[in-house]
């Protein structure tokens, strides 16, 4: 999937990640087994949030389409202008 095809950041998804994180962090384990499960849950939630941030950064760091058009047009003009200078010039007639 190209970067242009990806959806921009959705605030609902960000809020959902924050809600999940708050739910996990509000849990208070009482036994050793619960503590182990809690540690795994916190690690997984942080991995989820990090992966989301990374995906959003990749989408935001891509080159916009209009910039590609400007770069290609500038390249064509740059390459084409020396060839036009070799064209004979017309002098105005009096």
C-alpha positions as a Markdown table, in Angstrom:
| # | Residue | x | y | z |
|---|---|---|---|---|
| 1 | Unk | 0.0 | 0.0 | 0.0 |
| 2 | Unk | 1.4 | 3.4 | -1.0 |
| 3 | Unk | 1.6 | 6.2 | 1.5 |
| 4 | Unk | -1.0 | 8.2 | -0.5 |
| 5 | Unk | -3.5 | 5.3 | 0.0 |
| 6 | Unk | -3.2 | 5.3 | 3.8 |
| 7 | Unk | -5.8 | 7.1 | 5.9 |
| 8 | Unk | -4.7 | 10.1 | 7.9 |
| 9 | Unk | -4.7 | 10.0 | 11.7 |
| 10 | Unk | -8.1 | 9.3 | 13.2 |
| 11 | Unk | -8.8 | 10.9 | 16.6 |
| 12 | Unk | -11.2 | 8.1 | 17.6 |
| 13 | Unk | -8.4 | 5.5 | 17.2 |
| 14 | Unk | -6.0 | 7.6 | 19.3 |
| 15 | Unk | -8.7 | 7.9 | 22.0 |
| 16 | Unk | -9.2 | 4.2 | 21.9 |
| 17 | Unk | -5.5 | 3.5 | 22.4 |
| 18 | Unk | -5.5 | 6.0 | 25.3 |
| 19 | Unk | -8.6 | 4.3 | 26.8 |
| 20 | Unk | -7.0 | 0.8 | 26.5 |
| 21 | Unk | -3.8 | 2.1 | 28.2 |
| 22 | Unk | -5.8 | 3.7 | 31.0 |
| 23 | Unk | -7.8 | 0.5 | 31.6 |
| 24 | Unk | -4.7 | -1.6 | 31.8 |
| 25 | Unk | -2.7 | 0.8 | 34.0 |
| 26 | Unk | -5.7 | 1.2 | 36.4 |
| 27 | Unk | -5.7 | -2.5 | 37.2 |
| 28 | Unk | -4.1 | -3.5 | 40.5 |
| 29 | Unk | -2.7 | -7.0 | 40.6 |
| 30 | Unk | -2.8 | -8.8 | 43.9 |
| 31 | Unk | -1.1 | -12.2 | 43.2 |
| 32 | Unk | 2.2 | -13.1 | 41.6 |
| 33 | Unk | 0.3 | -14.6 | 38.6 |
| 34 | Unk | -1.7 | -11.4 | 38.1 |
| 35 | Unk | 1.4 | -9.3 | 38.3 |
| 36 | Unk | 3.0 | -11.4 | 35.5 |
| 37 | Unk | -0.1 | -11.0 | 33.4 |
| 38 | Unk | -0.2 | -7.3 | 34.2 |
| 39 | Unk | 3.4 | -6.9 | 33.1 |
| 40 | Unk | 2.6 | -8.6 | 29.8 |
| 41 | Unk | -0.5 | -6.5 | 29.2 |
| 42 | Unk | 1.4 | -3.3 | 29.9 |
| 43 | Unk | 4.2 | -4.3 | 27.5 |
| 44 | Unk | 1.6 | -5.2 | 24.8 |
| 45 | Unk | -0.3 | -1.9 | 25.2 |
| 46 | Unk | 3.0 | 0.0 | 24.9 |
| 47 | Unk | 3.9 | -2.0 | 21.8 |
| 48 | Unk | 0.5 | -1.2 | 20.3 |
| 49 | Unk | 1.0 | 2.6 | 21.0 |
| 50 | Unk | 4.5 | 2.6 | 19.6 |
| 51 | Unk | 3.5 | 0.8 | 16.4 |
| 52 | Unk | 0.6 | 3.3 | 15.9 |
| 53 | Unk | 3.0 | 6.2 | 16.4 |
| 54 | Unk | 5.5 | 4.7 | 13.9 |
| 55 | Unk | 2.8 | 4.2 | 11.3 |
| 56 | Unk | 1.5 | 7.7 | 11.7 |
| 57 | Unk | 5.1 | 9.1 | 11.4 |
| 58 | Unk | 5.6 | 7.1 | 8.2 |
| 59 | Unk | 2.4 | 8.5 | 6.7 |
| 60 | Unk | 3.3 | 12.1 | 7.7 |
| 61 | Unk | 6.9 | 11.8 | 6.5 |
| 62 | Unk | 6.0 | 10.8 | 2.9 |
| 63 | Unk | 6.4 | 13.2 | 0.0 |
| 64 | Unk | 3.1 | 14.7 | -1.1 |
| 65 | Unk | 2.0 | 14.2 | -4.7 |
| 66 | Unk | 2.0 | 17.9 | -5.5 |
| 67 | Unk | 5.7 | 18.1 | -4.6 |
| 68 | Unk | 6.5 | 15.2 | -7.0 |
| 69 | Unk | 4.8 | 17.2 | -9.8 |
| 70 | Unk | 6.8 | 20.2 | -8.9 |
| 71 | Unk | 10.1 | 18.2 | -8.8 |
| 72 | Unk | 9.4 | 16.5 | -12.2 |
| 73 | Unk | 8.4 | 19.8 | -13.8 |
| 74 | Unk | 11.5 | 21.5 | -12.5 |
| 75 | Unk | 13.7 | 18.7 | -13.8 |
| 76 | Unk | 12.1 | 18.9 | -17.2 |
| 77 | Unk | 12.5 | 22.7 | -17.3 |
| 78 | Unk | 16.1 | 22.4 | -16.2 |
| 79 | Unk | 17.0 | 19.8 | -18.7 |
| 80 | Unk | 15.0 | 21.4 | -21.5 |
| 81 | Unk | 16.3 | 25.0 | -21.1 |
| 82 | Unk | 19.8 | 24.4 | -22.5 |
| 83 | Unk | 18.3 | 22.8 | -25.6 |
| 84 | Unk | 16.2 | 25.9 | -26.2 |
| 85 | Unk | 19.2 | 28.1 | -26.0 |
| 86 | Unk | 20.6 | 26.3 | -29.1 |
| 87 | Unk | 17.5 | 27.3 | -31.1 |
| 88 | Unk | 18.0 | 30.1 | -33.6 |
| 89 | Unk | 16.7 | 33.4 | -32.3 |
| 90 | Unk | 14.4 | 35.5 | -34.4 |
| 91 | Unk | 15.3 | 39.2 | -34.7 |
| 92 | Unk | 12.5 | 41.7 | -35.0 |
| 93 | Unk | 12.1 | 43.1 | -38.5 |
| 94 | Unk | 12.0 | 46.8 | -39.0 |
